[in-house]
Amino acid sequence: MRAPQLVVHHDKELMAQAAAARLITKVVDAQATRGSASVVLTGGRNGNGLLAALASSPARDAVDWSRLDLWWGDERFLPEGDPERNVTQAREALLDAVPLDPARVHAMPASDGKYGDDADAAAAGYAEELASASGSEDHGPVPTFDVLMLGVGPDTHVASLFPELPAVRETERTVVGVHGAPKPPPTRITLTLPAIRAAREVWLLAAGEDKAKAAAIALSGAGEIQAPAAGAYGRRRTLWLLDDAAASQLPRGLYRPAIP
C-alpha cells in the first residue's frame, strides 16, 4: 500500500470545484485509454457538493457520459425515490442533467424493490451485479473502478462501514447489509473494504471542523476496525481531499496547501 496523498483546499467550495475538475480529467483519460470509465459515487454533503460542482462545470461536456459506468459505495435501504437515498440525491445534483446510459447507472437496490425488505439479499444481488461486470482484466469479483469516492464521517466511517461493526471486519464478501447503523437509517447496504480496494484510485473527501478529528485519527496509523477510513486505499493511489477546517488537526508537514 502506497502512502496516501493529501491535498488541502481553503474551503469546501474550492475543494468541491477542484475535485470535480480532477474527476473530469480522470474520466476523460480513462475513456481515451480504454473506451469507457467507471466511477463509484458517494453521498453526503461532500459527495453531493462535488456532483453539484461537476454539474455547473463548463468542462463537463468533455466527458462522454454514455460511456461511463456509475456505481455506489453504499446506500440507505429505503424505498425507491426516497429523498434520503444517495441515488436520489445524486440524480438531483447531476445525473438527471447529463446524457447517461441508464443501463450503466448501477443503483443499489431499494427496500421496495425485487428483494423486498431483505437488505442481505439485496446486498448479495448487488454483489452479483458487480461480479457480472468484472472482466478477465480485473483482479476479482468486482470491476477495477477508475475512481472510488468516499465521504469520511466524524466517527471515521466510510461508505456504511462503521467502527467496530461487523461490516468493517468482512474479508470475503464484496457487498453486505448493515443492521443497527449508529446513524439513521439503521439499515443500509455497503461495499466492503475488499471491494473498495479493487479501485485504481480511492478518493476520501472531508470538509468541515467536524471531520478534523476523524482525518487526524485515520491518517495517524489507526487500525481499520477502529477507524474504517484508515483501511480505504486504492491499488495505484489513495487521495485525501480536504479543506482547511478538516485538516486543522493534521501536522503541517504532512501536506502542502493547494494553490487556490
Short mmCIF file of the C-alpha atoms (twelve columns), coordinates in Angstrom:
data_MODEL
# 
_entry.id   MODEL 
# 
loop_
_atom_site.group_PDB 
_atom_site.id 
_atom_site.type_symbol 
_atom_site.label_atom_id 
_atom_site.label_alt_id 
_atom_site.label_comp_id 
_atom_site.label_asym_id 
_atom_site.label_seq_id 
_atom_site.Cartn_x 
_atom_site.Cartn_y 
_atom_site.Cartn_z 
_atom_site.pdbx_PDB_model_num 
ATOM 1   C CA . MET A 1   0.000   0.000   0.000   1 
ATOM 2   C CA . ARG A 2   1.383   3.375   -1.019  1 
ATOM 3   C CA . ALA A 3   1.193   6.274   1.398   1 
ATOM 4   C CA . PRO A 4   -1.879  8.447   0.826   1 
ATOM 5   C CA . GLN A 5   -1.535  11.808  -0.873  1 
ATOM 6   C CA . LEU A 6   -3.171  14.851  0.695   1 
ATOM 7   C CA . VAL A 7   -4.491  17.976  -0.990  1 
ATOM 8   C CA . VAL A 8   -5.920  20.707  1.230   1 
ATOM 9   C CA . HIS A 9   -8.101  23.490  -0.134  1 
ATOM 10  C CA . HIS A 10  -9.111  26.711  1.580   1 
ATOM 11  C CA . ASP A 11  -12.803 25.854  1.929   1 
ATOM 12  C CA . LYS A 12  -15.360 23.232  0.967   1 
ATOM 13  C CA . GLU A 13  -16.500 25.116  -2.146  1 
ATOM 14  C CA . LEU A 14  -12.985 25.217  -3.589  1 
ATOM 15  C CA . MET A 15  -12.498 21.596  -2.611  1 
ATOM 16  C CA . ALA A 16  -15.655 20.555  -4.461  1 
ATOM 17  C CA . GLN A 17  -14.735 22.522  -7.577  1 
ATOM 18  C CA . ALA A 18  -11.187 21.161  -7.654  1 
ATOM 19  C CA . ALA A 19  -12.367 17.598  -7.045  1 
ATOM 20  C CA . ALA A 20  -14.896 17.927  -9.874  1 
ATOM 21  C CA . ALA A 21  -12.145 19.116  -12.224 1 
ATOM 22  C CA . ARG A 22  -9.954  16.198  -11.149 1 
ATOM 23  C CA . LEU A 23  -12.764 13.738  -11.776 1 
ATOM 24  C CA . ILE A 24  -13.475 15.095  -15.258 1 
ATOM 25  C CA . THR A 25  -9.806  14.735  -16.170 1 
ATOM 26  C CA . LYS A 26  -9.620  11.210  -14.782 1 
ATOM 27  C CA . VAL A 27  -12.771 10.063  -16.618 1 
ATOM 28  C CA . VAL A 28  -11.699 11.626  -19.923 1 
ATOM 29  C CA . ASP A 29  -8.276  9.994   -19.659 1 
ATOM 30  C CA . ALA A 30  -9.781  6.583   -18.882 1 
ATOM 31  C CA . GLN A 31  -12.210 6.843   -21.797 1 
ATOM 32  C CA . ALA A 32  -9.377  7.817   -24.138 1 
ATOM 33  C CA . THR A 33  -7.309  4.847   -22.959 1 
ATOM 34  C CA . ARG A 34  -9.913  2.083   -22.610 1 
ATOM 35  C CA . GLY A 35  -13.033 3.449   -24.286 1 
ATOM 36  C CA . SER A 36  -15.029 3.689   -21.061 1 
ATOM 37  C CA . ALA A 37  -14.673 4.658   -17.422 1 
ATOM 38  C CA . SER A 38  -16.139 3.520   -14.113 1 
ATOM 39  C CA . VAL A 39  -16.708 5.660   -11.033 1 
ATOM 40  C CA . VAL A 40  -18.099 4.841   -7.606  1 
ATOM 41  C CA . LEU A 41  -20.105 7.698   -6.140  1 
ATOM 42  C CA . THR A 42  -20.531 8.685   -2.519  1 
ATOM 43  C CA . GLY A 43  -23.358 10.525  -0.820  1 
ATOM 44  C CA . GLY A 44  -23.344 13.062  1.981   1 
ATOM 45  C CA . ARG A 45  -22.698 16.755  1.802   1 
ATOM 46  C CA . ASN A 46  -19.215 16.453  0.314   1 
ATOM 47  C CA . GLY A 47  -20.137 13.846  -2.282  1 
ATOM 48  C CA . ASN A 48  -23.208 15.785  -3.368  1 
ATOM 49  C CA . GLY A 49  -21.245 19.032  -3.328  1 
ATOM 50  C CA . LEU A 50  -18.765 17.514  -5.769  1 
ATOM 51  C CA . LEU A 51  -21.590 16.381  -8.078  1 
ATOM 52  C CA . ALA A 52  -23.183 19.821  -7.983  1 
ATOM 53  C CA . ALA A 53  -19.830 21.410  -8.842  1 
ATOM 54  C CA . LEU A 54  -19.452 18.961  -11.713 1 
ATOM 55  C CA . ALA A 55  -22.936 19.829  -12.979 1 
ATOM 56  C CA . SER A 56  -22.048 23.528  -13.147 1 
ATOM 57  C CA . SER A 57  -18.585 23.000  -14.632 1 
ATOM 58  C CA . PRO A 58  -18.171 24.189  -18.239 1 
ATOM 59  C CA . ALA A 59  -15.792 21.240  -18.727 1 
ATOM 60  C CA . ARG A 60  -18.438 18.593  -18.009 1 
ATOM 61  C CA . ASP A 61  -19.155 18.154  -21.722 1 
ATOM 62  C CA . ALA A 62  -15.641 16.759  -22.180 1 
ATOM 63  C CA . VAL A 63  -16.985 13.540  -20.647 1 
ATOM 64  C CA . ASP A 64  -18.714 11.020  -22.886 1 
ATOM 65  C CA . TRP A 65  -21.490 10.310  -20.410 1 
ATOM 66  C CA . SER A 66  -22.819 7.408   -22.478 1 
ATOM 67  C CA . ARG A 67  -19.572 5.502   -21.841 1 
ATOM 68  C CA . LEU A 68  -19.467 5.982   -18.078 1 
ATOM 69  C CA . ASP A 69  -20.429 3.303   -15.556 1 
ATOM 70  C CA . LEU A 70  -21.638 4.597   -12.204 1 
ATOM 71  C CA . TRP A 71  -21.731 2.536   -9.032  1 
ATOM 72  C CA . TRP A 72  -22.338 3.411   -5.391  1 
ATOM 73  C CA . GLY A 73  -20.240 2.764   -2.311  1 
ATOM 74  C CA . ASP A 74  -23.269 2.460   -0.056  1 
ATOM 75  C CA . GLU A 75  -26.954 3.176   0.114   1 
ATOM 76  C CA . ARG A 76  -29.644 3.795   2.671   1 
ATOM 77  C CA . PHE A 77  -32.049 0.867   2.421   1 
ATOM 78  C CA . LEU A 78  -35.170 2.915   1.814   1 
ATOM 79  C CA . PRO A 79  -37.927 2.907   -0.847  1 
ATOM 80  C CA . GLU A 80  -37.133 3.956   -4.410  1 
ATOM 81  C CA . GLY A 81  -37.228 7.730   -4.764  1 
ATOM 82  C CA . ASP A 82  -36.845 8.419   -1.052  1 
ATOM 83  C CA . PRO A 83  -35.102 11.792  -0.686  1 
ATOM 84  C CA . GLU A 84  -32.594 10.277  1.746   1 
ATOM 85  C CA . ARG A 85  -31.313 7.721   -0.746  1 
ATOM 86  C CA . ASN A 86  -27.902 8.529   -2.188  1 
ATOM 87  C CA . VAL A 87  -29.057 7.802   -5.727  1 
ATOM 88  C CA . THR A 88  -31.999 10.197  -5.371  1 
ATOM 89  C CA . GLN A 89  -29.684 12.979  -4.231  1 
ATOM 90  C CA . ALA A 90  -27.176 12.181  -6.990  1 
ATOM 91  C CA . ARG A 91  -29.894 12.424  -9.636  1 
ATOM 92  C CA . GLU A 92  -30.917 15.832  -8.330  1 
ATOM 93  C CA . ALA A 93  -27.337 17.101  -8.125  1 
ATOM 94  C CA . LEU A 94  -26.082 15.847  -11.511 1 
ATOM 95  C CA . LEU A 95  -27.339 12.636  -13.065 1 
ATOM 96  C CA . ASP A 96  -30.632 13.940  -14.428 1 
ATOM 97  C CA . ALA A 97  -28.753 16.729  -16.219 1 
ATOM 98  C CA . VAL A 98  -26.330 14.591  -18.242 1 
ATOM 99  C CA . PRO A 99  -26.925 12.005  -21.022 1 
ATOM 100 C CA . LEU A 100 -26.047 8.820   -19.150 1 
ATOM 101 C CA . ASP A 101 -26.843 5.357   -20.461 1 
ATOM 102 C CA . PRO A 102 -29.469 4.097   -17.946 1 
ATOM 103 C CA . ALA A 103 -28.067 0.576   -18.254 1 
ATOM 104 C CA . ARG A 104 -24.745 1.830   -16.914 1 
ATOM 105 C CA . VAL A 105 -26.191 3.505   -13.814 1 
ATOM 106 C CA . HIS A 106 -25.910 0.773   -11.191 1 
ATOM 107 C CA . ALA A 107 -28.000 1.954   -8.249  1 
ATOM 108 C CA . MET A 108 -28.127 -0.236  -5.163  1 
ATOM 109 C CA . PRO A 109 -31.487 -1.948  -4.564  1 
ATOM 110 C CA . ALA A 110 -34.291 -0.139  -2.728  1 
ATOM 111 C CA . SER A 111 -36.314 -1.593  0.128   1 
ATOM 112 C CA . ASP A 112 -39.402 -1.820  -2.092  1 
ATOM 113 C CA . GLY A 113 -37.551 -3.486  -4.971  1 
ATOM 114 C CA . LYS A 114 -37.133 -7.088  -6.107  1 
ATOM 115 C CA . TYR A 115 -35.572 -8.178  -2.808  1 
ATOM 116 C CA . GLY A 116 -38.269 -6.621  -0.655  1 
ATOM 117 C CA . ASP A 117 -37.105 -5.547  2.775   1 
ATOM 118 C CA . ASP A 118 -34.280 -8.123  2.913   1 
ATOM 119 C CA . ALA A 119 -31.129 -5.984  2.966   1 
ATOM 120 C CA . ASP A 120 -28.840 -9.005  2.994   1 
ATOM 121 C CA . ALA A 121 -30.430 -10.447 -0.149  1 
ATOM 122 C CA . ALA A 122 -30.254 -7.010  -1.787  1 
ATOM 123 C CA . ALA A 123 -26.548 -6.799  -0.922  1 
ATOM 124 C CA . ALA A 124 -25.941 -10.233 -2.412  1 
ATOM 125 C CA . GLY A 125 -27.786 -9.151  -5.553  1 
ATOM 126 C CA . TYR A 126 -25.570 -6.090  -5.921  1 
ATOM 127 C CA . ALA A 127 -22.506 -8.278  -5.403  1 
ATOM 128 C CA . GLU A 128 -23.711 -10.451 -8.294  1 
ATOM 129 C CA . GLU A 129 -24.137 -7.351  -10.469 1 
ATOM 130 C CA . LEU A 130 -20.580 -6.295  -9.692  1 
ATOM 131 C CA . ALA A 131 -19.265 -9.770  -10.428 1 
ATOM 132 C CA . SER A 132 -21.046 -9.867  -13.779 1 
ATOM 133 C CA . ALA A 133 -19.367 -6.594  -14.743 1 
ATOM 134 C CA . SER A 134 -15.934 -7.866  -13.780 1 
ATOM 135 C CA . GLY A 135 -13.747 -8.972  -16.668 1 
ATOM 136 C CA . SER A 136 -10.632 -11.060 -17.119 1 
ATOM 137 C CA . GLU A 137 -8.508  -7.939  -16.729 1 
ATOM 138 C CA . ASP A 138 -9.886  -7.324  -13.250 1 
ATOM 139 C CA . HIS A 139 -8.466  -8.754  -10.059 1 
ATOM 140 C CA . GLY A 140 -11.522 -10.377 -8.555  1 
ATOM 141 C CA . PRO A 141 -15.310 -10.262 -8.314  1 
ATOM 142 C CA . VAL A 142 -15.598 -6.509  -8.827  1 
ATOM 143 C CA . PRO A 143 -14.577 -4.237  -11.714 1 
ATOM 144 C CA . THR A 144 -11.354 -2.284  -11.337 1 
ATOM 145 C CA . PHE A 145 -13.012 1.080   -10.784 1 
ATOM 146 C CA . ASP A 146 -11.144 4.103   -12.130 1 
ATOM 147 C CA . VAL A 147 -12.128 6.271   -9.175  1 
ATOM 148 C CA . LEU A 148 -13.953 5.308   -5.998  1 
ATOM 149 C CA . MET A 149 -15.022 8.238   -3.850  1 
ATOM 150 C CA . LEU A 150 -15.790 8.103   -0.142  1 
ATOM 151 C CA . GLY A 151 -17.000 10.709  2.295   1 
ATOM 152 C CA . VAL A 152 -15.356 10.492  5.711   1 
ATOM 153 C CA . GLY A 153 -17.703 10.660  8.695   1 
ATOM 154 C CA . PRO A 154 -16.900 12.354  12.014  1 
ATOM 155 C CA . ASP A 155 -16.501 8.867   13.520  1 
ATOM 156 C CA . THR A 156 -14.094 7.845   10.682  1 
ATOM 157 C CA . HIS A 157 -16.738 5.756   8.898   1 
ATOM 158 C CA . VAL A 158 -16.623 5.449   5.110   1 
ATOM 159 C CA . ALA A 159 -19.466 4.138   2.951   1 
ATOM 160 C CA . SER A 160 -21.553 2.388   5.630   1 
ATOM 161 C CA . LEU A 161 -18.545 0.801   7.297   1 
ATOM 162 C CA . PHE A 162 -18.761 1.976   10.897  1 
ATOM 163 C CA . PRO A 163 -16.097 1.448   13.570  1 
ATOM 164 C CA . GLU A 164 -16.214 -1.977  15.230  1 
ATOM 165 C CA . LEU A 165 -19.392 -3.135  13.424  1 
ATOM 166 C CA . PRO A 166 -19.374 -6.474  11.552  1 
ATOM 167 C CA . ALA A 167 -19.290 -4.955  8.041   1 
ATOM 168 C CA . VAL A 168 -15.850 -3.412  8.522   1 
ATOM 169 C CA . ARG A 169 -14.475 -6.812  9.530   1 
ATOM 170 C CA . GLU A 170 -15.696 -8.526  6.333   1 
ATOM 171 C CA . THR A 171 -12.863 -10.019 4.297   1 
ATOM 172 C CA . GLU A 172 -14.655 -12.243 1.774   1 
ATOM 173 C CA . ARG A 173 -17.906 -10.677 0.551   1 
ATOM 174 C CA . THR A 174 -17.839 -7.538  -1.592  1 
ATOM 175 C CA . VAL A 175 -21.233 -6.142  -0.516  1 
ATOM 176 C CA . VAL A 176 -23.073 -6.644  2.764   1 
ATOM 177 C CA . GLY A 177 -26.195 -5.494  4.520   1 
ATOM 178 C CA . VAL A 178 -25.726 -3.279  7.551   1 
ATOM 179 C CA . HIS A 179 -28.081 -3.539  10.513  1 
ATOM 180 C CA . GLY A 180 -28.098 -1.236  13.512  1 
ATOM 181 C CA . ALA A 181 -26.012 1.555   11.973  1 
ATOM 182 C CA . PRO A 182 -25.293 4.276   14.559  1 
ATOM 183 C CA . LYS A 183 -26.779 6.972   12.314  1 
ATOM 184 C CA . PRO A 184 -30.178 6.815   10.629  1 
ATOM 185 C CA . PRO A 185 -31.426 4.927   8.831   1 
ATOM 186 C CA . PRO A 186 -30.124 1.870   10.680  1 
ATOM 187 C CA . THR A 187 -30.419 -0.492  7.699   1 
ATOM 188 C CA . ARG A 188 -28.058 0.026   4.776   1 
ATOM 189 C CA . ILE A 189 -26.105 -1.698  2.014   1 
ATOM 190 C CA . THR A 190 -22.384 -1.131  1.628   1 
ATOM 191 C CA . LEU A 191 -19.299 -2.157  -0.276  1 
ATOM 192 C CA . THR A 192 -16.738 -3.821  1.951   1 
ATOM 193 C CA . LEU A 193 -13.075 -2.934  2.240   1 
ATOM 194 C CA . PRO A 194 -12.028 -5.692  -0.214  1 
ATOM 195 C CA . ALA A 195 -14.334 -4.190  -2.853  1 
ATOM 196 C CA . ILE A 196 -13.136 -0.662  -2.137  1 
ATOM 197 C CA . ARG A 197 -9.521  -1.720  -2.529  1 
ATOM 198 C CA . ALA A 198 -10.212 -3.017  -6.039  1 
ATOM 199 C CA . ALA A 199 -10.293 0.568   -7.315  1 
ATOM 200 C CA . ARG A 200 -7.355  2.068   -9.153  1 
ATOM 201 C CA . GLU A 201 -7.799  5.246   -7.130  1 
ATOM 202 C CA . VAL A 202 -9.664  5.878   -3.887  1 
ATOM 203 C CA . TRP A 203 -10.521 9.484   -3.043  1 
ATOM 204 C CA . LEU A 204 -11.546 10.358  0.503   1 
ATOM 205 C CA . LEU A 205 -13.444 13.637  0.917   1 
ATOM 206 C CA . ALA A 206 -13.519 15.543  4.191   1 
ATOM 207 C CA . ALA A 207 -14.583 19.138  4.767   1 
ATOM 208 C CA . GLY A 208 -15.596 20.969  7.917   1 
ATOM 209 C CA . GLU A 209 -14.407 21.167  11.507  1 
ATOM 210 C CA . ASP A 210 -16.453 18.108  12.439  1 
ATOM 211 C CA . LYS A 211 -14.191 15.990  10.206  1 
ATOM 212 C CA . ALA A 212 -10.884 17.221  11.651  1 
ATOM 213 C CA . LYS A 213 -10.552 14.617  14.391  1 
ATOM 214 C CA . ALA A 214 -11.555 11.803  12.041  1 
ATOM 215 C CA . ALA A 215 -8.946  12.821  9.465   1 
ATOM 216 C CA . ALA A 216 -6.263  13.052  12.145  1 
ATOM 217 C CA . ILE A 217 -7.107  9.603   13.515  1 
ATOM 218 C CA . ALA A 218 -7.321  7.887   10.123  1 
ATOM 219 C CA . LEU A 219 -4.039  9.389   8.945   1 
ATOM 220 C CA . SER A 220 -2.158  8.675   12.155  1 
ATOM 221 C CA . GLY A 221 -1.780  4.935   11.635  1 
ATOM 222 C CA . ALA A 222 -5.005  3.827   13.305  1 
ATOM 223 C CA . GLY A 223 -6.363  0.351   12.582  1 
ATOM 224 C CA . GLU A 224 -9.200  -0.093  10.107  1 
ATOM 225 C CA . ILE A 225 -11.544 -1.783  12.595  1 
ATOM 226 C CA . GLN A 226 -11.448 1.257   14.881  1 
ATOM 227 C CA . ALA A 227 -11.102 3.773   12.013  1 
ATOM 228 C CA . PRO A 228 -12.545 2.399   8.745   1 
ATOM 229 C CA . ALA A 229 -11.210 5.350   6.726   1 
ATOM 230 C CA . ALA A 230 -7.708  4.113   7.511   1 
ATOM 231 C CA . GLY A 231 -8.445  0.896   5.634   1 
ATOM 232 C CA . ALA A 232 -9.705  2.543   2.449   1 
ATOM 233 C CA . TYR A 233 -7.000  2.693   -0.202  1 
ATOM 234 C CA . GLY A 234 -6.592  2.200   -3.923  1 
ATOM 235 C CA . ARG A 235 -4.392  -0.078  -5.991  1 
ATOM 236 C CA . ARG A 236 -2.479  2.814   -7.539  1 
ATOM 237 C CA . ARG A 237 -3.358  5.873   -5.493  1 
ATOM 238 C CA . THR A 238 -5.123  6.989   -2.343  1 
ATOM 239 C CA . LEU A 239 -6.026  10.661  -2.322  1 
ATOM 240 C CA . TRP A 240 -7.385  12.647  0.594   1 
ATOM 241 C CA . LEU A 241 -9.154  15.855  -0.443  1 
ATOM 242 C CA . LEU A 242 -9.734  18.171  2.499   1 
ATOM 243 C CA . ASP A 243 -10.467 21.771  3.330   1 
ATOM 244 C CA . ASP A 244 -8.538  23.826  5.899   1 
ATOM 245 C CA . ALA A 245 -11.034 23.039  8.654   1 
ATOM 246 C CA . ALA A 246 -10.849 19.268  8.169   1 
ATOM 247 C CA . ALA A 247 -7.043  19.422  8.027   1 
ATOM 248 C CA . SER A 248 -6.716  21.597  11.112  1 
ATOM 249 C CA . GLN A 249 -5.537  18.774  13.389  1 
ATOM 250 C CA . LEU A 250 -3.025  17.306  10.933  1 
ATOM 251 C CA . PRO A 251 0.707   18.042  11.219  1 
ATOM 252 C CA . ARG A 252 1.543   20.742  8.685   1 
ATOM 253 C CA . GLY A 253 4.455   18.704  7.422   1 
ATOM 254 C CA . LEU A 254 2.013   16.068  6.198   1 
ATOM 255 C CA . TYR A 255 0.692   18.170  3.323   1 
ATOM 256 C CA . ARG A 256 1.142   21.244  1.188   1 
ATOM 257 C CA . PRO A 257 -1.863  23.559  0.838   1 
ATOM 258 C CA . ALA A 258 -3.363  23.611  -2.651  1 
ATOM 259 C CA . ILE A 259 -2.994  26.701  -4.778  1 
ATOM 260 C CA . PRO A 260 -6.429  28.418  -4.869  1 
# 
